[in-house]
Amino acid sequence: MQPTSERPRPRLARRVDDIAPFRVMELVKRANALAAAGHPVIQMNIGEPDFTAPPPVVAALKQAADRGLSQYTPALGIAELRKAIALDYGRRYGLDIAPSRVIVTAGASAALLLACCALVDVGDRVLMTDPSYPCNRHFVAAFNGIPNPVPTGPENRFQMTRALLDANWTSATAGALLATPANPTGTSIPFEELRGIVEAIRARGGFSLIDEIYLGLSYNSTSRTALELGDDLVICNSFSKTFSMTGWRLGWLVVPESLAPAFEKLAQNLFICASALAQHAALACFEPESLAIFDQQRDSFRERRDFIVPALRAVGLDVPVTPDGAFYVWIDCVRVASNSIEFAERLLDEAWVSLVPGHDFGQHEADRYLRLSYATSRPQLEEAVKRIADLIRRG
């Protein structure tokens, strides 16, 4: 028999070569290896809250497990959770959302994959910003669409504008995938600007797919959901960030009523359902005790933002736009380094501080930007700033 190492391997699909490695995860591996070797690494790379699910949610998970609620659920999610999500839009934003429009998914990634499967046809171009969350372009490409990154900068808060959309829309464009607040910049699209964008897309017969997974971590007390702009939008959200439940893999979509049957058919075939136990536990997210905890966590992130942004500026790093949501800072390192990759590697190897260079998030001026996640404690942030300052002083 031919040795295993010498046997021909199955041919991989060409799309595999088009997917770049997720640099942040590679950096996490390196940072973890350094930490395992005894170095006091400060991880500010991955976008994960340092909080965990509150006690009522953990208790609800245990109760669901004890009751044996671990079998398949309907593909669109359990009715109680879909209703709870719909009611939360009423509580937060004064909107009357029908539970039949809510689709519970296995995290926001599954939600965006499902949406792209439903909306993106072969050869369709989908507008998104550069920089943006790196997986978005792969979600589009997975269904043979063409991601169309639009370069953005400080002048437009690293966000899409109506003028940029008009300038980049072509006859092959099918729609836009936008995030507000956004990863990696933490910036939001001003609501009236978003209104103009949606109206322009609607006038062209395109789709608006809006990622709002950080909307609950917006520092603007008057934050608004894009669902206000009409019932023809597709909105993605998640329990991962606002609810500090990243590993629970639970998200949702709000879709036009007429499209719900198509999404149900796709969900049945692609995912069957989201985790039953996570769904039953997530009902406790909407209890008053849990909601109060989530508000405290958001306030903590705001306090960290208010510390880290001026602290970075004081040591010579530029933050061209102050983030207004999420837990990221988009840092311009051009005054202290010639290349964000080299600077990130020096920070990790010499200062044991792990940030992510901009190349994960796009190509436009990626050499000058890094993403810092301040989803870590205030003492850790203070220590990180000291180490960064020492590295910069050493040159």
N, C-alpha and C positions, 0 to 999 in steps of 0.2 A: 504494500500500500504506500502511496506517495506521502511523504511527511507533510503534516499540516502546513508548515511554513512555506512549502513549495507549491501548494495547490493554488490554482487560479482563484482569484477573489471575485465576488460578484461585482458587476459594473455599477458604480454610483451614478445617480442622476446628475446632470450638469448643474442643476441649481445648487448642489452642495458646494461647488467651487465658488459660487457667487456670494456665499455667506461668509463674511469675515469673522474671525474669532472675536469673541466678546472680551475685549481687553480688560474690562473691569474685573471679570471673573479670574483672568490670569493673574492680575495684580493681587486679588484676594488670596489666591493660592500662594504667591510669593510672600505676602505679608503673613499668612498663617504659618508658613515654614519658618520665617524669621522669629515669629512669636514662640513657636514650638522649640526653637533653639535657645530660648531664654531672653530674647530681646523685647523690650517694652514697646511694642508696636502700637501706635494709635491708628485705628482703622476709621478713615473718613472717606472710604471709597464706595461701598455698596449702599444703595438706596433703601435702607431698612430701618424702621423706627427701633430705638433701643427700649421702647416700652413693649409690653406684651398684652394679650387680651385681658380685660378686667375680670375680677372674680365672678360676677354674674354669668359671664359667657363661659368661663371654665366650668362653673357649676352646671350650667345647662348642657355642656358637652358630656359631662359625667352622667347626668340624668338620662340623656338620649342614649348613651351606650348601655346603661343599666336597663333601659326599656326595650333594648333591641332594635332601635330605630336606625338600622344600618343597611337596609335593603334599598334596591333601586327606587328612585323617586321619579316623578314625571320629568320629561326632558327639559321642560321650561322651569323646573324648580317646584318646591312644595308651595301650595297655595298660600299658607300662612306667611311665608317669607316674602313672596311676591307682593302680598297685600301690605306687609309692614314697610317694605321699601317704597311702595307707592304712597303710603300715608306719610312717610318721612319727607317726601317732596312737598307735601302739603304743610307739614310742621315747619320746615326750614324756609321754603320759598313761596308758600301760598298757592301751590299749583294742585290742580285736580288731575292726577295721573291715574288712568285705569290700570289695575293690577294685570290685566290681560296684555298690556304692552311691556311688562317687565319679564326679562329672561335671565334666570340665574345661571351662572357659568362657573367653570372651574378656574377662577381667577380672571383678571383683566386680560391676560394673554389669550386665554381661550375665547373671551368675548371679542377681542379684536380679530382673531383668526376667523371666528364665526362670521363677523361682520364683513370681512374681506371676502370670504367665500361667497357670501350672499350678494355683494355689491360690485366686486371687481371681475371684469371679464378679461379674456386673453387680449393683451396689448393695450389695455386701458392705462392711461397715465393718471397717477394720483399725486396731487400736490401735498407737500409737507414742508416744514421748515428745516433749514440747516443752520444751527444744530437742532437735533431732536432725539428722542429715545431711539436707540439703534435698532431695536427689534421691529419698529414700525415699518421700515423699508422692507424687511424680510417677510412680514405678514403679507404685504402687497405682492411681493415677488413669488411667494409660495403658491399663489393662484394665477401665476403668469401675467400679472400686471406689471407696470413699470413705475417704480417710485420716482417722483420728480421733486428732488430737494430744491428749495428756494433759499438762496443765501440771505441771511438776516444779520443785523448788527445792533449795536447800542441805540442807534437812531430810531429803531422801531421796537426796542425792548426785546430783540431776538424773537419776534413774533410775526406771524402773518398779518398783513394789512390788506385792505380792499385794493389799494393800488398795486401791491405786489401780486395779488391774485389775478387782477385784470391783465397785468403785464405777462404773466406766465401761463395763462389758460390757453390751450390750443384745441383744435378740433378733436384731438385724441384724448383730451382730459375728461375723466369721468366724475371726478370729485376731489375732495380734500380730506386728509386725516390730520386733525389739529389737536393740540393739547393745551389746556388752560386751567390752572397753572401748569407750567411745563417742566419736564425733566429734559435737559440738565440745568436750566437757567433759573427756575423758580419764579418766572415772570408770567403774568396773565395777559390775555388780550382784553383791552378796554371794551366794556360791553357794547357800546355804540359802534365801535370798530367791528366787533364780532357780528353785530346785526347787519352791517354793510356787507361783510364777507358772505354771510348766509344768504342774503338777498341776491347777491351777485351769482352765487352758485345755483340758487333756485331758478333764477332767470335763464340760466343756461341748461336747465334740466339735469344738473348733476346732484351728487349726494354730499351731504355734510356729516362726516363721522367725527364726533368731538369726544376726546378723552378728558374726562373730569375726575380722574382718580385722586387728584390732590385738591379738589374743590373744597372738601371739608377741612383742609389745612390752609385755607386762604386767610390772610391776616386783615383783609378788608371786611369790615363789619357788614357791608352792604353787598357781599358777593352774590352773584346771581348765576343760575344755571342756564345753559343754552336752550333748555327745554321751553323757556319762555318765548323763544323765537318761532315756535311752530311745532306741529306734531308730525312733520315730515323729516325731522332730524333723527339720527341714530347716535345715542349717547352711551358712553362706556363709563363704568365706575367699578369700585372694588372695595372689599373689606380690608385690603392689605395695609394701606397707608393710614387713612383717617382712623381706622379701627384697630390698628396695630396687630394685624392677623396675617402677616405675609405667608407663613407656611401653611395656613389653613386652605389656601387656594380656592378662594371664593370671590366672585365678582358678579357683575350684572350688566345687562344692556337695557335701555329703553328704546323701543323701536316703534315705527308707525303701526297702527292697528292692522292695516291691510297687509303688512309684511310679516306679522307674527306667525302665521301658518308656515311660511317658507322657512323662517328661522327655526321653527320647531322641527320641521323635517330634517334640516341640516344637523341640528343638535342631536336628534335621535340617532342619526347615522354616524356622526363624527365623535361624539362624546358620551352618549347615552344619558348621563346626568352628572351634575356636580356631586361632591361628597355629601351623602345623606346626613352624617353626623355633624359636619360643619354647618349645613343648612339649618338644622334644628337648633344648634348652639347659637347661631347668628341672630336668632330671634331675640335673644337677650341683649343684643347691641342697642336695641331701641327702648330698653327700660330706663327710667329716669336716673338710676344710680350709674349705669354705664354711660349715658349721655353726658353726665356731669364729669366723669373721668375723662372722656374724650375731649371735652372743652378744656380741662386742665392741661392735657397733653398738648393741645394746640397752643395754649398760652405759653407753655414751656418752650416749644419750638420758636415762638416769636421772640421770647427773651434771649434765646441762643442766637437767633439772627441778629438781634440788636447788639449783641456783644461781638460776634465774629466778623461782621462786615467792617465796622470801623477799626477793629484790631488788625485785620488784614491790610487795610489801607495804610495803617500807621507803620507797618513794617516794610512797605514799599511795593505791595501787590495791589493792583488796581481792580476794583469791582465796578465796572462801568454802569451797571444797572442794579439797584438794590432789589433783591427778590421780594415778592409780595405774597408768596405762598410756598407750599412744599417744604423741603428742608435742604435746599441746595444753594450754593454760591458758585457763579460762573466767573472764574478769576482770570484776569489778563496778567500774564507773567512776563510780558515783553521787556519791562524795565529791569528785570533781574536775571533773565535767562533768554537764550536764543531759541530754545525749543522746549515745548511743554513735555515731550516724552523724556528728554534728558533730565529736565528739572524734576519730574515725577520720580524718575529712577534715583536721582540723588537724594530726594526727600526720603524715599523708602530706605535706601542703603546706608545713608549717613545720619539721618535724623530719626529714622524709624517712624515716619509719618506717611500714611498711604492716601494719596489723592489719585484722581483719574485724569490722564491727558485727554484733550479734546477730540482726538482721532476716533474714539468710539462713537461720537455723536454726529459726525459729518466731516466734510472736507474743507468747508469755508473757514479759513484762518484757524484751522485746528492746531497749528504749531504754537499759537500764542495763548490758548485757553486751557484751563483745567477745571474740573468739577470737584468741589468739596461738599461732602454731605455732613451737615451738622446734627445728624441724628445720633448724637452721643452726649455724654454728660458735660456740664459746664466745666468741671475741673479738667476733664480730658481736652476740651477745647482750649482752655487757658494754657495747658502744657504744650499742646500742639503749636500754638502761636509762638511760644518761647523757642521751641526747637526750630521752627521755620525762620524766625528772626536771626537765630544764631547761624543757621546755614547761609542766609543771605549776607550776613556780615562777613563770613569767612570768604565769600566770593566763589 
